[in-house]
Amino acid sequence: MQSTKKLKNKTETMNILITGAGGYIGSYLLNFLGKNTPNHIIPLSKKWPEHFYDWKDKFNVIEADVTKLDELQEKIPQKIDIIIHLAALNNIKTAKMPEKALIVNGIGTRNMLDVARERNCRLFIYFSVLQVYGKELAGTITVDSSLNCSDDYALTHFVAEEYCRMLSLKYGLNASVVRLANVCGCPLHRKVDRWTLVPGCFCLSAYKDKVIRLKSSGRQTRDFVSFEYIGKCIKHLIEKRPNGFNIYNLTSENVFPIIEIAEMVKSSAQSILNKNVRIICESRYPLRSNQFSVKNNLLKPPEKKESRHILSQEIEKTLKMLSIKNL
């Protein structure tokens, strides 16, 4: 009887709310979970983007500001089983508006936690960033490693993490913090505004100017994860529904020098766009690559060969998107 009950719990339909659902990661997760789970997915965005307007026919879209608790309480349905919280100011906007970022990323998260508590949610998933460990990582890093927030962007995410910890311990809310590596993925629409991220920014420069300009030597390394892998990890969390407060590193455990990513874009641009792209490094520094590994404690990470293949695929998809439609 117990095994049958567990099976039913795993296959039941749940209401899953995704904040920031019109953004770079949120739009992918909305699409992925809508296609790959039996659950009812509810997108929330401050203002639903026009380029995803047809999704209003597929999903019950909620337009609400995460910094306004009364608005959230009024518009969000009473029956919400899981909240995936992605609404936040990105690194570019945070650098320009640190005070607003602290309110959106910090208080916005606290408000969503209050909604989760009031609606007796089974799980609250918060997307944080690896930058809470530091800007240029080195050595082996686990969820128990010390934190080193070196800018406002990392600090606002740390504040949000602490709200998750505090309210989880205070009210018994199941809250999972996911510290995310660099995302590599072709956006679902060309108007999704995250063209400042590597490798997307390299693809855009190659397409527009036939030049990839690095402000460094390009030797610094980054850990990249694909949209598909993020989707699999979040689906795993939804099915597992861990109890209490938990922190996870969502990484590939593989690192690539930025210059190598630029070379991959250059090679793909030559074959896809038929353009001879130059790479210009404006500095000799750093002189050496930083070697690090952020251990993934959520789901088995891909092999390095697979990570490189996925990077190449996403670069090709992005260049093809740019070649068909101008930004």
C-alpha positions as CSV (number, residue, x, y, z in Angstrom):
1,M,0.0,0.0,0.0
2,Q,2.8,2.4,0.8
3,S,4.6,2.0,-2.5
4,T,1.3,2.6,-4.3
5,K,0.7,5.8,-2.3
6,K,4.3,7.1,-3.2
7,L,3.6,6.4,-6.9
8,K,0.4,8.4,-6.8
9,N,2.2,11.3,-5.1
10,K,4.9,11.3,-7.8
11,T,2.4,11.3,-10.7
12,E,-0.2,13.7,-9.3
13,T,-0.8,17.0,-11.1
14,M,0.5,20.1,-9.2
15,N,0.2,23.8,-9.7
16,I,3.7,25.3,-10.2
17,L,4.2,29.0,-10.2
18,I,7.2,30.4,-12.1
19,T,8.2,34.1,-11.4
20,G,10.3,35.9,-14.0
21,A,8.7,33.5,-16.5
22,G,9.2,35.9,-19.4
23,G,12.9,36.1,-18.9
24,Y,15.9,34.2,-20.3
25,I,15.8,31.1,-18.0
26,G,12.2,31.5,-16.9
27,S,10.8,31.3,-20.5
28,Y,12.8,28.1,-21.1
29,L,11.6,26.5,-17.9
30,L,8.0,27.5,-18.6
31,N,8.2,25.8,-22.0
32,F,10.2,22.8,-20.7
33,L,8.0,22.0,-17.7
34,G,4.9,22.6,-19.7
35,K,6.0,19.9,-22.2
36,N,7.7,17.5,-19.9
37,T,5.6,17.3,-16.8
38,P,1.9,16.7,-16.2
39,N,1.7,19.8,-13.9
40,H,-0.2,23.0,-14.4
41,I,2.4,25.7,-15.0
42,I,1.5,29.3,-14.0
43,P,3.8,32.0,-15.3
44,L,4.2,35.3,-13.4
45,S,5.9,38.4,-14.7
46,K,5.8,42.1,-13.8
47,K,4.7,42.8,-17.4
48,W,4.3,39.9,-19.9
49,P,6.5,40.5,-22.9
50,E,4.8,41.0,-26.3
51,H,7.1,38.5,-28.0
52,F,5.6,35.7,-25.9
53,Y,2.0,37.1,-26.3
54,D,0.7,33.9,-27.9
55,W,1.6,32.0,-24.6
56,K,-1.3,33.8,-23.0
57,D,-3.5,31.3,-24.8
58,K,-1.5,28.4,-23.4
59,F,-0.9,29.5,-19.8
60,N,-2.8,31.4,-17.2
61,V,-0.4,34.4,-17.1
62,I,-0.2,36.6,-14.0
63,E,1.1,40.1,-14.2
64,A,2.3,41.2,-10.8
65,D,5.3,43.0,-9.1
66,V,7.2,40.8,-6.7
67,T,8.0,43.8,-4.6
68,K,4.3,44.4,-3.8
69,L,3.1,41.8,-1.4
70,D,-0.5,42.9,-1.5
71,E,-0.6,42.6,-5.3
72,L,0.9,39.1,-5.1
73,Q,-1.6,38.0,-2.5
74,E,-4.5,39.3,-4.6
75,K,-3.5,37.8,-7.9
76,I,-1.8,34.5,-7.1
77,P,-4.3,31.6,-6.8
78,Q,-4.7,30.0,-3.4
79,K,-3.7,26.5,-4.5
80,I,0.0,26.7,-5.4
81,D,2.1,23.6,-4.7
82,I,5.5,24.7,-5.9
83,I,7.1,28.1,-6.5
84,I,10.1,28.5,-8.8
85,H,11.4,32.0,-8.1
86,L,13.5,33.6,-10.9
87,A,12.3,37.2,-10.8
88,A,15.4,39.3,-10.2
89,L,17.5,42.2,-11.6
90,N,20.4,40.9,-13.6
91,N,24.1,41.8,-13.1
92,I,24.0,44.7,-15.6
93,K,20.9,46.4,-14.0
94,T,22.1,45.7,-10.5
95,A,25.4,47.5,-11.2
96,K,23.4,50.5,-12.4
97,M,20.7,50.4,-9.7
98,P,22.0,48.6,-6.6
99,E,19.3,49.9,-4.3
100,K,16.5,48.8,-6.5
101,A,18.3,45.4,-7.0
102,L,18.3,44.9,-3.2
103,I,14.6,45.5,-3.1
104,V,13.7,43.3,-6.1
105,N,16.1,40.5,-5.4
106,G,15.9,40.6,-1.6
107,I,12.5,41.9,-0.6
108,G,10.9,40.4,-3.7
109,T,12.2,37.0,-2.6
110,R,10.9,37.5,0.9
111,N,7.4,38.4,-0.4
112,M,7.3,35.2,-2.6
113,L,8.3,33.2,0.5
114,D,5.4,34.8,2.4
115,V,3.1,33.7,-0.4
116,A,4.5,30.2,-0.3
117,R,4.0,30.0,3.4
118,E,0.4,31.4,3.3
119,R,-0.5,28.9,0.6
120,N,1.2,25.9,2.3
121,C,3.5,25.3,-0.7
122,R,5.3,22.0,-0.7
123,L,8.5,23.5,-2.1
124,F,10.0,26.9,-2.8
125,I,12.9,26.8,-5.3
126,Y,15.1,29.9,-5.4
127,F,17.6,30.5,-8.2
128,S,20.9,32.0,-6.9
129,V,24.3,32.4,-8.5
130,L,27.8,30.9,-8.2
131,Q,29.1,34.5,-7.7
132,V,28.3,34.2,-4.0
133,Y,31.5,32.1,-3.7
134,G,33.5,34.9,-5.3
135,K,34.3,36.5,-8.7
136,E,37.2,34.5,-9.9
137,L,36.9,31.0,-8.4
138,A,39.8,28.6,-7.6
139,G,40.2,25.1,-6.2
140,T,37.4,22.8,-5.3
141,I,34.1,24.4,-4.1
142,T,31.2,22.7,-2.4
143,V,28.0,24.0,-0.8
144,D,30.0,24.1,2.5
145,S,32.7,26.4,1.1
146,S,33.0,29.9,2.5
147,L,31.2,32.7,0.7
148,N,32.8,35.9,-0.8
149,C,30.3,38.3,-2.3
150,S,32.4,40.8,-4.1
151,D,29.7,42.9,-5.8
152,D,26.1,44.0,-5.3
153,Y,24.8,41.3,-7.6
154,A,26.2,38.5,-5.5
155,L,25.2,40.2,-2.3
156,T,21.6,40.7,-3.3
157,H,21.4,37.0,-4.1
158,F,23.0,36.1,-0.8
159,V,20.4,38.3,1.0
160,A,17.7,36.3,-0.8
161,E,19.3,33.0,0.2
162,E,19.3,34.1,3.8
163,Y,15.6,35.0,3.6
164,C,15.0,31.4,2.3
165,R,17.0,30.0,5.2
166,M,15.3,32.2,7.8
167,L,11.7,31.6,6.8
168,S,12.3,27.9,6.2
169,L,13.7,27.4,9.7
170,K,11.1,29.7,11.3
171,Y,8.0,28.3,9.6
172,G,9.0,24.8,8.4
173,L,8.8,25.8,4.8
174,N,10.6,23.5,2.3
175,A,13.0,25.8,0.5
176,S,15.8,24.9,-1.9
177,V,18.4,27.3,-3.1
178,V,20.0,26.5,-6.5
179,R,23.3,28.2,-7.1
180,L,23.5,28.3,-10.8
181,A,26.6,28.3,-13.1
182,N,26.9,30.3,-16.3
183,V,24.0,29.5,-18.6
184,C,24.6,28.6,-22.2
185,G,21.5,28.5,-24.3
186,C,20.0,30.0,-27.4
187,P,17.1,32.2,-26.1
188,L,13.6,31.1,-27.1
189,H,13.0,34.4,-28.8
190,R,15.5,36.9,-30.2
191,K,14.0,39.7,-28.1
192,V,14.8,38.0,-24.8
193,D,17.2,40.6,-23.5
194,R,20.3,38.7,-22.2
195,W,22.7,39.4,-25.0
196,T,25.3,40.4,-22.5
197,L,26.0,36.8,-21.5
198,V,28.8,34.6,-22.9
199,P,28.6,33.1,-25.5
200,G,25.5,35.0,-26.7
201,C,27.4,38.3,-26.7
202,F,30.2,36.8,-28.8
203,C,27.6,35.5,-31.3
204,L,26.0,38.9,-31.5
205,S,29.4,40.6,-32.0
206,A,30.4,38.1,-34.7
207,Y,27.1,38.6,-36.5
208,K,27.0,42.4,-36.3
209,D,30.7,43.4,-36.5
210,K,32.7,40.3,-37.5
211,V,34.8,41.0,-34.4
212,I,34.8,39.4,-30.9
213,R,36.4,41.9,-28.6
214,L,37.7,40.7,-25.2
215,K,38.6,43.2,-22.5
216,S,41.0,40.5,-21.1
217,S,43.4,37.8,-22.3
218,G,40.4,35.4,-22.2
219,R,42.3,32.9,-20.0
220,Q,39.8,33.1,-17.2
221,T,37.6,30.1,-17.0
222,R,33.8,29.6,-16.5
223,D,31.5,26.7,-15.8
224,F,28.7,26.5,-18.3
225,V,25.4,24.6,-18.0
226,S,22.8,24.2,-20.8
227,F,19.1,25.0,-20.7
228,E,18.2,21.3,-21.1
229,Y,20.3,20.3,-18.1
230,I,18.8,23.0,-16.0
231,G,15.4,21.7,-17.0
232,K,16.3,18.2,-16.0
233,C,17.7,19.4,-12.6
234,I,14.5,21.4,-11.7
235,K,12.3,18.5,-12.9
236,H,14.3,16.3,-10.5
237,L,13.8,18.7,-7.6
238,I,10.1,18.9,-8.3
239,E,9.8,15.1,-8.2
240,K,12.1,14.7,-5.2
241,R,10.6,17.6,-3.2
242,P,13.3,17.7,-0.5
243,N,12.2,18.6,3.0
244,G,13.6,21.6,5.0
245,F,16.2,24.0,3.8
246,N,18.7,22.9,1.2
247,I,21.4,24.4,-0.9
248,Y,22.4,22.9,-4.3
249,N,25.1,23.8,-6.8
250,L,23.8,23.4,-10.3
251,T,27.0,23.1,-12.4
252,S,28.6,21.0,-15.1
253,E,31.8,20.6,-13.0
254,N,33.7,21.4,-16.3
255,V,35.4,24.7,-17.0
256,F,36.3,26.4,-20.3
257,P,38.6,29.4,-20.9
258,I,36.7,32.4,-22.3
259,I,39.1,32.5,-25.3
260,E,38.1,28.9,-26.2
261,I,34.4,29.9,-26.3
262,A,35.4,32.9,-28.5
263,E,37.2,30.5,-30.8
264,M,34.2,28.2,-31.0
265,V,32.0,31.2,-32.0
266,K,34.5,32.2,-34.6
267,S,34.6,28.8,-36.1
268,S,30.8,28.4,-36.2
269,A,30.4,32.0,-37.6
270,Q,32.6,31.1,-40.5
271,S,30.5,28.1,-41.5
272,I,27.1,29.4,-40.6
273,L,27.3,33.1,-41.4
274,N,30.1,32.8,-43.9
275,K,32.0,35.6,-42.1
276,N,35.6,35.7,-41.2
277,V,35.6,36.8,-37.6
278,R,38.5,38.3,-35.7
279,I,39.2,37.9,-32.0
280,I,40.8,40.9,-30.3
281,C,42.2,40.6,-26.7
282,E,42.7,44.1,-25.3
283,S,44.7,42.9,-22.3
284,R,47.5,40.4,-21.4
285,Y,45.7,39.6,-18.1
286,P,45.1,37.3,-16.5
287,L,48.3,35.6,-17.4
288,R,47.1,32.2,-16.3
289,S,43.8,30.3,-16.3
290,N,42.0,29.9,-12.9
291,Q,41.4,26.2,-12.3
292,F,38.3,25.3,-10.2
293,S,35.5,22.8,-9.8
294,V,32.2,23.6,-8.2
295,K,30.8,20.2,-7.1
296,N,27.3,19.5,-8.2
297,N,25.2,17.9,-5.4
298,L,21.9,18.0,-7.3
299,L,22.1,15.7,-10.4
300,K,24.9,13.8,-12.2
301,P,26.8,16.4,-14.3
302,P,27.7,15.8,-18.0
303,E,31.1,14.7,-19.1
304,K,33.4,17.4,-20.4
305,K,33.1,16.1,-24.0
306,E,29.4,16.3,-23.8
307,S,29.6,19.8,-22.2
308,R,31.7,21.0,-25.1
309,H,29.4,19.5,-27.7
310,I,26.4,21.2,-26.1
311,L,28.2,24.5,-26.0
312,S,28.9,24.1,-29.7
313,Q,25.3,23.2,-30.5
314,E,23.9,26.2,-28.6
315,I,26.4,28.6,-30.3
316,E,25.3,27.2,-33.7
317,K,21.6,27.6,-32.8
318,T,22.2,31.2,-31.6
319,L,24.1,32.2,-34.8
320,K,21.3,30.6,-36.9
321,M,18.7,32.6,-35.0
322,L,20.7,35.8,-35.7
323,S,21.1,35.0,-39.3
324,I,17.4,34.6,-39.9
325,K,16.1,37.6,-37.9
326,N,17.8,40.9,-37.1
327,L,17.9,42.1,-33.5
